[in-house]
Amino acid sequence: MCGGMRGMMTKDVLISIAGLQFEAEAEDAVEVISRGEYYKKNGKHYLIYDELSEEEQAVSKCLLKISEQKVELTKKGSTNVHILFEEGKANMTYYNTPYGDLMLGITTHKIRIKEEEQLLDLSLQYAIDMNYQHVSECELSVQVEPVDRVPKE
């Protein structure tokens, strides 16, 4: 088992998330950069961060649990959802929004994790069904690095 990210145990990290978007009518690339916490336990990577919703100016607490076989995203707050990404599998979940509940189907094509001393890089390729209708093919990219590694401007 490679040690990887030993120097990253500072816990204080910057998390860059590109592409996580569930709205069917929106096709813009979304990128969020958030400060958060990182830790590794029993071979799994854990990220905890806040996500601000632009529409409602409300915050959701997010937990991203990453392992070789699966990635779990849990959001609690203005939106509530628990999504399980498992390579080669389809999973269903309810997505609770201020506008009502949606049934989401997530079919994960690929999970790729690259772990370096001061960087964790995750990419997911998946398809989304909303209320049993295919919505889109998606790609999600997550990069994690220690806050003190990022140069100050």
N, C-alpha and C positions, 0 to 999 in steps of 0.2 A: 504494500500500500504506500503510495507516494505521500510524503508529508505535505507538499504543496502549501501555499499561503501561510506558512508559519508566521512570517512577518506581518501577516494581515490580522492577527489576533488582537489588534488594537481595538477591534470592535466598532470603531467609528469609521464609517465608510461612505463613499459616494456611490449611488446606484443609478445607472443610466438605463432606462427602459425604452426601447423603440418598438413601436408596432402593435402594442396591446390596445385594441379597439374593437368593441362589439357592435357599434351602431351600424346597421345595414346600409343606411343611406350615405354614410361618410366614407370617403375613400382617401382622405388625407393621411399621410404618415404622421404618427404621433410620437413625440419623444418627451419623456419626463426624466428630469434629473432630480434626485431626492437624496437627502442625507439620511442615513439609517444605521442600523446595527447589524453586524455580521457575527456569527459564530458557527463552529463546526462541532458536531457531536455524533458519535457512532457512524462516522463516514458520510453524514448528511450535512449539507450546507443550509444554514438558516439566515434569512434576511427579514428584518422588521423595519418597516418604513411607513410614513404617512403619505396618503395620496389626496390632493386637493381637487375637488370637482369644480371646474370653471363655472358651470351653470349655476349651481346652488351655493358656491363658496363654502361647501361643507367638506369635512375631512373624513376619510376612511382609513382605519388602521389595516395595514396589509402585512401578511406573513407569507413568505415564499420559502418552501421547503424543497430542496433540490437533491436528488440522488441520481445514480446512473440510469435507473430504470424508469423513474417517474419524477414529475414536478407537480407540487401542489400549491395552489394560490388560494389564500383565504382573505377575504375583505370583510370588514365589519365597520358599519357607520352609515354614511348617506346611501351607500349601496352595500348589499350583503350577498356574498357568493362564495362558494367553495368549488374550485375547478381542479380536476385531476387530469393531468396530461400523462398518458402512458403510451410509449411508442408502439404503433401498430394496433392500438385499441381505440374504441369509441366509448365515451363516457357522457352521461346525461347529468345535468344539474339545473337547479332553479337559480335564476339571477334576479334578486330582489332589488328593484329600483324605486325611487320616489314616485315613478309613473306607473308602477305595477310590476307584476312578476312575469318573467319570460322563462320558457323552457329552452335551455341551451344544450346542444349536442356538440361535443368536441372530439374530433377524430385526429389523433396525433400521428403524423407521418414520421418525424425525426426529432430526436433529442440529442443535442451535442453539447458537451461540457469540456471546456478547456481550462485547466487549472495551472496557474503559475505561482511563483513566490508572492507576488504583489497584485495579482489579478485573477478574477474569476470571470469567465466568459461563457454565457449560456445562450444557445439558440434553439428555438422550437419552430417546427413547421407543422401546421395543423389546419383543419377545415372546421368551420362553424356552421351548424344548423340552428336556426332559431324557430321555435314552435314547429319543428319537424320540416322546415324548408331550408334547403342549402342557401347559405348567405355568401360565404366567401372562403377563399384560401388565404391563410394568414402566415406571417412570419413574425416571430417575437425574438428580440435580441436583448439580453441583460448583461451589463458589464458592471463589475464591482471592484473598486479599488480603495485603499486607505485614503482618508481625507488628507493626511499629511503628505501623500505622494503627489497630489495634484498641485501644480505650481500656482502660487497666488498671483493675481493680476494687479 
